[in-house]
């Protein structure tokens, strides 16, 4: 099993001691359970986002926009730490996955409010496109229209790794005082085409995640893996949403 999502790596559903899938006949992972856990995490992320959005509005009203930054950093750093804990301690995911959802929501709410301030209406467009993409790809996957073949998986994993490497190099260049790769952030034709490509790759990762979760269900992964699988899906959805938000902002800035 292979996924471009770093959370759902090759050994996600494997027992690290024996190298075989852990079987729990009496309490195994189910598809419905994973769907329910994903819905719960999305609700928690929404709650966190609404809270930080309201704090952003209050900060703008009082003329203290810097007051929102602690929430942003709590969301970014806290979410990163909790995500690492979840990856290395999958059995803790029933507790860490909800915490990650709330923390990521704090970050997303503040970022979304910033984009909305500059481009009114952009957030609802991005949210709608994100869930429309999720629904369309899930339908295509369940109907067999899109299949996660080995070549398909290799292509998506390679593209995802390439994008991650490009982002890391650009970040390193900026930290060292260089200009960086302008097309990543600019609204030029090349910049827009780049964002379109990233959105496509992020969306295709959903197909790999669906396939990966289905394999875990078929092989009887333990019940707590429902939370972990939901966490993995949330990671992909957050990435997809942010990339769609970035793409829409580039398009609107050209108007």
ZINOR-V450935 format. One record per helix or strand of 2 or more residues. SS is the DSSP state (@ for helix, = for strand). FROM is the first residue (numbers start at 0). TO is the last residue. If there is no record, write none. Layout:
# ZINOR-V450935
ss: (SS & SS)
from: (FROM & FROM)
to: (TO & TO)
This chain:
# ZINOR-V450935
ss: (@ & @ & @ & @ & @ & @ & @ & @)
from: (30 & 64 & 89 & 121 & 149 & 181 & 188 & 224)
to: (60 & 87 & 117 & 142 & 174 & 183 & 217 & 252)
